[in-house]
């Protein structure tokens, strides 16, 4: 596995205030969307994404663009 295809995260990230609110408001689906977004951003140059991929990314994550945007805007620093 290439080094740039791995990124660690703390095992207790689900217990942070941000994630507690995310799960309370969006359920575990929102938590999955969050990590799907993190994986997408990690694979991009400078860890930045392109809004033009929202529809295909939502499809890939088996969610809607609306739900993706709620997690993106509410729980990821823009």
C-alpha distances in whole Angstrom, upper triangle without the diagonal:
4,6,8,7,8,12,14,17,20,21,25,24,26,29,29,32,30,29,32,34,31,31,35,35,32,31,28,28,28,25,23,24,23,19,19,20,18,15,17,18,15,14,17,18,20,19,22,23,26,28,29,25,27,29,26,23,26,26,22,23,26,28,31,31,33,31,28,31,32,29,28,31,32,29,27,28,29
4,5,5,7,11,14,17,20,22,25,24,26,29,29,32,30,29,32,34,31,31,35,35,33,32,29,28,28,26,23,24,23,20,19,20,18,15,16,16,13,12,15,15,17,17,20,21,24,27,27,24,26,28,25,23,26,26,23,23,27,29,31,30,33,31,28,30,32,28,27,30,31,28,26,27,27
4,5,6,8,11,15,18,20,23,22,25,27,27,30,28,27,30,32,29,30,34,34,32,31,28,28,27,25,23,23,22,19,19,19,16,14,16,15,12,11,14,14,16,15,19,20,23,26,27,25,26,28,26,23,26,27,24,24,27,29,31,30,33,31,27,29,31,27,26,29,29,26,24,24,25
4,6,8,11,14,18,20,23,21,24,26,26,28,26,25,29,30,27,28,32,32,30,30,27,26,25,23,21,21,19,16,16,16,13,11,12,12,8,8,10,11,12,11,15,16,19,23,23,21,23,25,23,20,23,24,21,21,25,26,28,27,30,28,24,26,28,24,23,25,27,24,21,22,22
4,7,10,13,17,18,21,20,22,25,25,27,25,24,27,28,26,26,30,30,27,27,24,23,23,20,18,19,17,14,14,14,12,9,11,11,8,7,11,12,14,12,15,16,19,22,23,20,21,23,21,18,21,22,18,18,22,24,26,25,28,26,22,24,26,23,21,25,26,23,20,22,22
4,7,10,13,15,18,17,19,22,22,25,23,21,25,26,24,24,28,28,26,26,22,22,22,19,17,18,16,13,14,14,11,9,12,12,9,9,13,14,15,13,17,18,21,23,25,22,23,25,23,20,22,23,20,19,23,24,26,26,28,26,23,25,26,22,21,24,25,22,19,21,22
4,7,10,13,15,14,16,19,19,22,20,18,22,23,21,22,26,26,24,24,21,21,20,17,16,17,15,11,13,13,10,9,12,11,8,10,13,14,14,12,15,17,20,23,24,22,22,25,23,20,22,23,20,19,23,24,26,25,27,24,21,23,24,20,19,22,22,19,17,18,20
4,7,9,12,11,14,16,16,19,18,17,20,22,20,21,24,25,24,23,20,21,20,16,16,17,15,12,14,15,11,11,14,14,11,13,16,18,17,15,18,20,23,25,27,24,24,27,26,22,24,25,22,21,24,25,27,27,28,25,22,24,24,20,20,23,22,19,17,18,21
4,6,9,7,10,13,12,16,15,13,16,18,17,17,21,22,21,20,17,19,17,14,14,16,13,10,13,14,10,11,15,14,12,15,18,19,18,15,18,20,23,25,27,24,24,26,25,22,23,25,22,20,23,23,25,25,26,23,21,22,22,18,18,21,20,16,15,16,19
4,5,5,9,10,10,14,14,12,15,17,17,17,20,22,21,20,17,19,18,14,16,17,14,13,16,17,13,15,18,17,16,19,21,23,21,19,21,23,26,28,30,27,27,29,28,25,25,27,25,22,25,25,27,27,28,24,23,24,23,19,20,22,20,17,16,18,21
4,6,8,9,11,14,15,12,14,17,17,16,19,21,20,18,16,18,18,14,15,17,15,13,17,18,15,16,20,20,18,21,23,26,24,21,24,25,28,29,32,29,28,30,29,25,25,27,25,22,25,25,27,28,28,25,23,25,24,20,21,23,22,18,18,20,24
4,5,5,7,11,12,10,11,14,14,14,16,19,19,17,15,18,17,13,15,18,15,14,18,18,16,18,21,21,20,23,25,27,26,23,25,26,29,30,32,30,28,30,30,26,26,28,26,23,25,25,27,28,27,24,23,24,23,19,21,22,20,16,17,19,23
4,5,6,9,9,7,9,12,12,12,14,16,16,15,13,16,14,11,13,15,12,11,15,15,13,15,18,18,17,20,22,24,23,19,21,22,26,26,29,26,25,27,27,23,23,25,24,20,23,22,24,24,24,21,20,21,19,16,17,18,16,13,14,16,19
4,6,8,8,5,7,10,9,9,11,14,13,12,10,13,12,8,11,13,11,11,15,16,14,16,19,19,19,22,24,26,25,22,23,24,26,26,29,26,24,26,26,23,22,24,23,19,21,20,23,23,23,19,18,20,18,15,17,18,16,13,14,17,20
4,7,8,6,6,10,11,10,12,15,15,14,13,16,15,12,15,17,14,15,18,19,17,20,22,22,22,25,27,29,27,24,26,26,29,29,32,30,27,30,30,26,25,28,26,23,25,24,26,26,25,22,21,22,20,17,19,20,17,14,16,18,22
4,5,5,6,9,10,11,12,14,15,15,14,17,15,12,15,17,14,14,18,18,16,19,22,21,21,24,25,27,25,22,23,24,27,27,30,28,26,29,29,26,25,28,27,23,25,24,25,25,24,21,20,21,18,15,17,18,15,12,14,15,19
4,6,5,6,9,10,10,12,14,14,15,17,14,13,17,17,14,16,19,19,18,21,23,22,22,26,27,29,26,23,24,25,27,27,30,29,26,29,30,26,25,28,27,24,26,24,25,24,23,20,20,20,17,15,16,16,13,11,13,15,18
4,6,5,6,9,10,11,12,13,13,15,12,11,14,14,11,13,16,15,15,18,20,19,19,23,24,25,23,20,21,21,24,23,26,25,22,25,26,23,22,25,24,21,23,21,21,21,19,17,16,16,13,11,13,13,9,7,10,11,15
4,5,5,6,8,10,10,10,10,12,9,7,11,12,9,11,14,14,13,16,18,18,19,22,23,25,24,20,21,21,24,23,26,24,22,24,25,21,20,23,22,19,20,19,20,20,19,16,15,16,14,11,13,14,11,8,11,13,16
4,5,5,6,9,10,9,10,13,11,9,13,14,12,14,17,17,17,20,22,22,23,26,27,29,28,24,25,25,27,26,29,27,24,26,27,24,22,25,25,21,22,20,22,22,20,17,17,18,15,13,16,16,13,11,14,16,20
4,6,5,6,8,9,11,13,10,10,14,14,12,15,18,17,17,21,22,22,23,26,27,29,27,24,24,24,26,24,27,26,23,25,26,23,21,24,24,21,22,19,20,20,18,15,16,16,12,11,14,14,10,9,13,15,18
4,5,5,6,7,8,10,7,7,10,10,9,12,14,14,14,17,19,19,20,23,24,26,25,22,21,21,23,21,24,22,19,21,23,19,18,20,20,17,18,16,16,17,15,12,12,13,10,8,11,11,8,7,11,14,16
4,5,5,4,6,8,6,6,10,11,10,12,15,15,16,18,20,21,22,24,26,29,28,24,24,23,25,24,26,24,21,23,24,20,18,21,20,17,17,15,17,18,16,13,14,15,12,10,14,15,12,11,14,17,20
4,6,6,8,11,9,10,13,14,14,16,18,19,19,22,23,24,25,28,29,32,31,27,27,26,28,26,29,27,24,25,26,23,21,23,23,20,20,18,19,20,17,14,16,17,13,12,16,16,13,12,16,19,21
4,6,9,10,8,10,13,13,13,16,17,17,19,21,22,23,25,27,28,30,29,26,25,24,25,23,26,24,21,22,24,21,18,21,22,18,18,15,16,17,14,11,13,14,10,10,13,13,10,11,15,17,19
4,7,6,5,7,10,9,10,13,14,15,16,19,19,20,22,24,25,28,28,24,23,22,23,21,23,21,18,19,20,18,15,18,18,15,14,12,13,14,12,8,10,12,9,8,12,13,11,11,14,17,19
4,5,5,7,9,10,11,13,15,16,17,19,20,22,23,25,27,30,29,25,25,24,25,24,26,23,20,21,22,19,17,18,19,15,15,13,15,16,15,11,13,15,12,11,15,16,14,13,16,20,22
4,5,5,6,9,10,11,12,14,15,17,18,20,21,23,25,28,28,24,24,23,25,24,25,23,20,21,21,18,16,17,17,13,13,12,15,17,16,12,13,16,14,12,15,17,15,14,16,20,22
4,5,5,6,9,10,10,12,14,15,16,18,20,21,23,26,26,23,22,21,22,21,22,20,17,17,17,15,12,14,13,10,10,9,11,13,13,9,10,13,12,10,13,16,14,13,15,19,21
4,5,5,6,9,10,10,12,14,15,16,18,20,21,24,24,20,20,19,20,19,21,18,15,16,17,14,12,14,14,11,11,9,11,12,12,8,8,11,9,7,10,12,11,10,12,16,17
4,5,5,6,9,10,11,12,14,15,16,19,20,23,23,19,20,19,21,20,22,20,17,19,19,15,14,16,15,12,13,12,14,15,15,11,11,13,12,8,11,14,12,10,12,15,17
4,5,5,6,9,10,11,12,14,15,17,19,22,22,19,19,18,20,19,21,18,16,17,16,13,12,13,12,8,10,10,13,14,15,11,10,13,13,10,12,15,14,12,13,17,19
4,5,5,6,9,10,10,12,14,16,17,20,20,17,16,15,16,15,17,14,12,13,13,10,9,11,10,7,9,8,10,11,12,8,7,10,10,7,9,12,12,11,11,15,16
4,5,5,6,9,10,11,12,14,16,19,18,14,15,14,16,16,18,15,13,15,16,12,11,14,13,10,13,12,13,13,13,10,8,10,10,6,7,11,10,8,8,12,13
4,5,5,6,8,10,10,12,14,18,17,14,15,14,17,17,19,16,15,17,16,12,13,15,13,10,13,13,15,15,16,13,11,14,14,10,11,14,14,11,10,14,15
4,5,5,6,9,10,11,13,16,17,13,14,12,15,15,16,13,12,14,12,9,9,11,9,7,10,11,13,13,15,12,10,12,14,11,11,14,15,13,12,15,16
4,5,5,6,8,10,11,14,14,11,10,9,12,12,14,11,10,13,12,8,10,12,11,9,12,12,13,12,14,12,8,10,12,9,8,11,13,11,9,12,12
4,5,5,6,9,10,13,13,9,10,10,13,14,17,14,13,16,16,12,13,16,14,12,16,15,17,16,17,15,12,13,14,11,10,13,14,11,9,11,12
4,6,5,6,9,12,13,10,11,11,14,15,17,14,14,16,15,11,13,15,12,11,15,16,17,17,19,17,14,16,17,14,13,16,17,15,12,15,16
4,6,5,7,10,12,8,9,8,10,12,13,10,11,13,12,8,11,13,11,10,14,15,16,15,17,16,12,14,16,14,12,15,17,15,13,15,14
4,5,5,8,8,5,6,6,9,12,14,11,12,15,14,11,14,16,14,14,17,17,18,16,18,17,13,14,16,14,11,14,16,14,11,12,12
4,6,8,8,5,8,9,13,15,17,15,16,18,17,14,17,19,16,16,19,20,21,20,22,20,17,18,19,16,14,17,19,16,13,14,14
4,7,9,7,9,9,12,15,16,13,15,18,16,13,16,18,15,15,19,20,21,20,22,21,18,19,21,18,16,19,21,19,16,17,17
4,6,5,6,7,9,13,14,12,14,17,15,13,17,18,16,17,20,21,21,19,22,21,18,18,21,18,16,18,21,19,15,16,15
4,5,6,8,11,14,15,15,17,20,19,17,20,22,20,21,24,24,25,22,25,24,21,21,23,21,18,20,23,21,17,17,16
4,5,9,12,15,17,16,18,21,21,18,21,24,22,22,25,25,25,23,25,24,21,20,22,20,17,19,21,19,15,14,13
4,7,10,13,15,14,15,19,18,15,18,21,19,18,22,22,22,20,22,21,17,17,19,17,14,16,18,16,12,12,11
4,7,10,12,12,13,16,16,14,17,19,18,18,21,21,20,18,19,19,16,15,17,16,12,14,17,15,12,11,9
4,7,9,8,9,13,13,11,13,16,15,15,18,18,17,15,17,17,13,13,16,14,11,13,16,15,12,12,10
4,5,6,8,11,11,10,13,15,15,16,19,18,17,13,16,17,13,13,16,15,12,14,17,17,14,15,12
4,5,5,9,10,10,11,14,15,15,17,16,14,10,13,14,11,10,14,14,11,12,16,16,14,15,12
4,6,7,8,9,11,13,14,15,17,16,14,11,14,16,13,12,16,17,14,16,19,20,18,18,16
4,6,5,6,8,10,10,12,14,13,12,10,13,14,11,12,15,15,13,15,18,18,16,18,16
4,6,5,6,8,10,10,12,10,9,6,9,11,8,8,12,12,10,13,15,16,15,17,15
4,5,5,6,9,10,10,9,8,6,10,11,9,10,14,14,13,15,18,19,18,20,18
4,5,5,6,9,10,10,10,9,13,13,11,13,16,16,15,18,20,20,19,21,20
4,5,5,6,8,9,9,8,12,11,9,11,14,13,12,15,17,17,16,18,17
4,5,5,6,5,5,5,9,8,6,9,12,11,11,14,16,16,16,19,18
4,5,5,6,7,8,12,11,10,13,15,15,15,18,20,20,19,22,22
4,5,8,10,11,14,13,11,14,17,15,15,19,20,20,19,22,21
4,6,8,10,12,11,9,13,14,12,13,17,18,17,16,20,20
4,7,10,12,10,10,14,15,14,15,18,19,19,19,23,23
4,7,8,7,7,10,11,11,13,15,16,16,17,20,20
4,5,5,6,9,10,11,12,14,15,16,17,20,19
4,6,5,6,9,10,10,12,14,15,15,18,17
4,5,5,6,9,10,10,12,14,15,17,16
4,5,5,6,9,10,10,12,13,16,16
4,5,5,6,9,10,10,11,14,14
4,5,5,6,8,10,10,12,11
4,6,5,6,8,10,12,12
4,6,5,5,7,10,11
4,6,6,5,8,8
4,6,6,7,7
4,6,8,9
4,7,9
4,6
4
